[in-house]
Amino acid sequence: MDGLNHTTVTHFIFLGLTGNRALELALFAFFSALYLLILAGNLLIMVTVACDHCLHTPMYFFLGNLSFIDICHSSVTVPKMLLDFLFLQKTISFHGCVAQLFFLHVCACAEIFLLTIMAYDRYIAICYPLQYLSLMNLKVCAWLVGALWVGATIHSLVQTVLTIQLPYCGPNVIDSFFCDVLPVLKLACTDTYFTGVLVVSNSGTISLVCFLALVASYIVILASLRRRTAEGRRKALSTCAAHLLVVTLFLGPCLFLYTRPATSSSTDKVVAIFYTLVTPVLNPVIYTLRNEEVKAAIKKLWQQVLQTENRALISITQRKQVFCKTLN
């Protein structure tokens, strides 16, 4: 930790997505709408899963947790990015930068682990249906979710410690719109080759191992579907297709960013936008549009809300009538 004693940088400056002021304001409006959709869509799934007892199953328990992680993941970077669109100079304190990259990796790693667990859940449900309820009860699911958060926190602590142990004495300009380990390492006042290899190995290995585990689980699932009826294959493939699409949208950018040396290209920024903003807004759409149970539960919840509002309006009207009669 001697590097901390040599740190003189008190803040970092983001170059952002673009230097065009008019484009920044347009992006502010567009990304603000996307962020609101992320909050609304994922909160809707969380509330629906929590309120509908028919959805109190492992698959929907994990889906609710995925929505929670998506909200947290996007909230680490998007609000700061939106705020920076309104200012010419985009700054963040040194400690704020460290906090941002820590929580970014916690959420990203948690989502990778959760997607892997969801693939395991589908594997058990399809390949061992008779043992599914005993192997994947809600207690086991809760332990798995707890374990993934512990694992994600350990991973992020390793990344953060590797980053902050280095001396930072200038420059302090980050060619990005948020703090991540690799762009920050480039600003250290020392040779970061070995540290960079450790960082890429850590993140890249997690992404690659989870990706291979996902591929292996779905190969086994597809092989087992040959013995199913046409209707059984259709239902299983529908559920698996939604999950595979989410995995591709999230793990693809992660593998692109964290399994190779750091660069400062505009492509990296677009990829970063994709997995921090676009993927979280697409996840609710993918799962709700392809899942009849979720759509039915949302419709049921909406009807309950309308009935509650109608009863409240009727109660207010009746009270007004009683009050008017009393005055007369």
N, C-alpha and C positions, 0 to 999 in steps of 0.2 A: 504493500500500500504506500510505498515511498513516493509513487507518482503523484499522489494527492497533495503532497507538500510543495510540488513544483507547479501546481495548477494556478495560472494567473488569469485565465479566461473566466469572466463572470457571466457572460451571456453569448448566445450564438445568434447569427442572422440567417434566416432562410431566404433563398433565392426565389422560392415559390414555384408555381407551375408555369407562369408566363410573366413577362415584363410589360405586356400590353394592358394599359389601364382599363380600356373599354371591355376587353375580353375578361379581365378579372371580375368586373362588376356583373357581366353576364354569367360567368361561372359561379359567382356568389349566389345569384338567384336560382340557377339550376341545381347546384349542390345543396342549397338550403331545402329545396323541394324534395330532393332525394333523401336527405337526412330525416325530414319529417315523415316521409314514407317508411323509412327504416324503423323509426320509433313506433309509428302507428301500426304497421304490419306485424312487427314482432311482438309488441305488447298485446295485440289482438290474439295472436296464437297463444301466448302465455296465459292470458285470462281465460280463453276458451278451454285450454287443456286443464286449467285449475278448476273451472266451474262445472265442466261436464264429466260426470262420473263414468260415462261410457269410454272416455279417453284416458282413464287412469290405468294405463297399461305401460309396459316398459318402452315401447316404440314412441308413444306420445309424451312420456316422461322425458325421454331424451330430446324429442323435438322441442319441448318447452325450454329445456336447458340450452339447446342450440340457439333459440331465439334470444335468450338472456345474454349469451356470449356474443351474439351478433350486435346487440345494442351496446354492450360494453366495449367491444372491439372498435366499432365505428366512433364511439364517443371519446376514445382516447386521442384521436387525431382530427376528426372532422370539425368539431367546434372551434378549435384553434385555427384550422385552415380557413374556415369561414370568417373568423375575426380578422385574420391577416389580409384577406381580400380587400378589407376596408381601409388598410393603412399602406403607405408607401414603404415603410421599413418594417420588416417582419422579424421580430426578435423574440427570444425565449431565454430565460435565465438558465444558468448551468444546471442548477438543481432541478428546475422544471424539465429540462431536456432529459436528464437522467431518469426522472420519474416517468416521463412519456415513453421512453424506450423500454423501461421495465414493464409497465403495464401493457404496452403493445405486445411484447413477447409472451407475457402471461396469457393474454386473451388469444393470441394466434396459436400458441402451443395447446392451450385448452381446447380450442376448436378442432385442431388436428387430432388430438386424442379422442375427443367426443365422436368425431366422424368415424374413427377406427372402431370405437365401441359400438356405434350404431350398425356398422357392418357385421360385427360379431353377433349382435342381437338378431339381425336378419338371418345370419348363418344358422344360429340355434333354432330360430323359429321355423325355418324351411327344412333343415336337415334333421332336426330332432324335435318334431312338433309335440310328441307325447311327453317329453321331459322339459318342455319349454317353461312351463309355469314354476317348476321347482328350481330350474337352473337360472332363470331370469326373473325372480320375484322383485318387488319394489325395494326390499331391503338390500338385495345384491346390487340393484341399480344405484341406490343411494351411495353405497360403498364405492362403486366404480366412479361415480361423479366426484366424490370426495377425493379419491385417489388421483383422478386426472388433474384436479386443481392443485394438489400437492406436487405432482410431477411437473406441471406447468410452472409453478412458482420456483421450484428448484432449477429448472432450465433457465428461467429468466434471471434468477440470481447469479447464475454462472455467467451469463452474457453480460449482465450489468457490472459485475466485479471485474471481468476482463477488460471492460471499457474504461471504468473510472480509475483503475490503478495506473493508467498512463498519464504522463504530464501533458497539459494543454496550455501552451503559452502563445498561441496565435499561429495562423489565422483562425478566424472564428466564423467563416461563411460556409453554410451547409447548402449544397446544391440539391435541395429537396424542399418539401413542404412540411416535414415532420422529422423528429429525431429517431433515427434507427442506428443500430450498432455500426454497421459498415460505413455509412457516410461520416459518422462521428470519428471513427478510428482514423480516417484519412487526415484528420486535423491534429492528431497527436504529434508532439515534438520529439518523436523517437521512431525507431524502426518498428513497424507494426506487423511485419510479415508473419511472424510466429503466432501472434495474437489473432491475426486475421484468419490464419489456417485453423486455429482452435474454434473461432466463432463460426466459420463456414462449416467445419466438421460437425460441430454441435447441432446447429440448426438444420444443416443439410442432411445429416444422418437421421434425425428425428423425422423430417419430412419424407425422406426416401424409404425408411423402414416402414413407416405407417402406410405409405403409398403401396409398397410391395405386399404388406399384410392385407390391405384392402383388395388388391388385385387377386391375391391367392384365395381370399374368402369368396369372392364372386366367381372365380373359376369353379370352385367346389359347388357353389350354389347352382350355377348354370348346368353343371354336370348332373346334379341331383334332380333337376327339373325334368329330365328326360322321362322319369318314371311317373310324372304327374299327369293329371288330366289336362285338357286344353284350357278349361276354366281356371284350374289351379295355377297353371303356368302363367296365364294372363295376369292374375292378381299378384303373384309373386314378382313377375317382371315389372309390373306397374310400380310397385313399392320400391324395388331395387333400382329402377331407372331414375326415379326422383333422387334417390340418395347418391347414385353415381354421378348425376349431373351436378349436384352440390359439391361433391368431392372434387370433380374436375375443375369447377369454377374457382374453388378455394386453393386446393393443393397445387394446381398448375402454376399459378403466379408465385406461390411460395417456393416451389422447386426452381422456378426461373430466377428468383432473386437470391436464394440462399444456398444454391449448390454451385456457385461460380464466384470468381473474384468480383469485388465491388467495381462498378462503373458509374459514370455521371451522365448517362444518356437520357434523352427525353422518353425513351421506351421504358426505362425503369420507373419513371414517374407515372406513366400511364398504367403500367402493371400494378404499381402500388395503389393507385386510385381504384383500380378494379377490385382488389381483394379487401380494401378497407371501406369501400363505399358501395360499389356496384353489387358485389356478392351478397352482402347483408340485406340489400333491398330485394334481391331476386329470390332468396331462400323462402320467405313466406309465400311468394307467388308460386314457386315450384311445388311446394308441399300442399298448398290449398287448392290450386287449380287441378291437381292430379289426384286428389284424395277426397273421395265422396264423404267419408266419415267426418273429416275436418269441416268441409263445406256445410254438412248437415248440422254439425255442432254450432258453427258460427251463426247459421240461420236460426237455430233454436235459441241461442243466446240473444240475438237481436230481437226476436219475438218477445222474450222475457223482459228485455229492457223497455220495449214499447208498451207492454202490459203494465209494467211498474209505473211508467210515466202516465199512462191513461188513468190508473188507479189514483195516482197522486193528483192529477188534474180534477178528477171526479170528487175526491175528498176536499180539495180547495173550493170547488164550486159549491158543494154541500155546506161547507162552513160559512161561505159568503151568504148563502140563502138563509141559513139559521140566524146569522148576524143581522141581516136585513129585516127578518121577521121580528127579531128582538127589538130593533129600533122602532119599528112600526107599532 
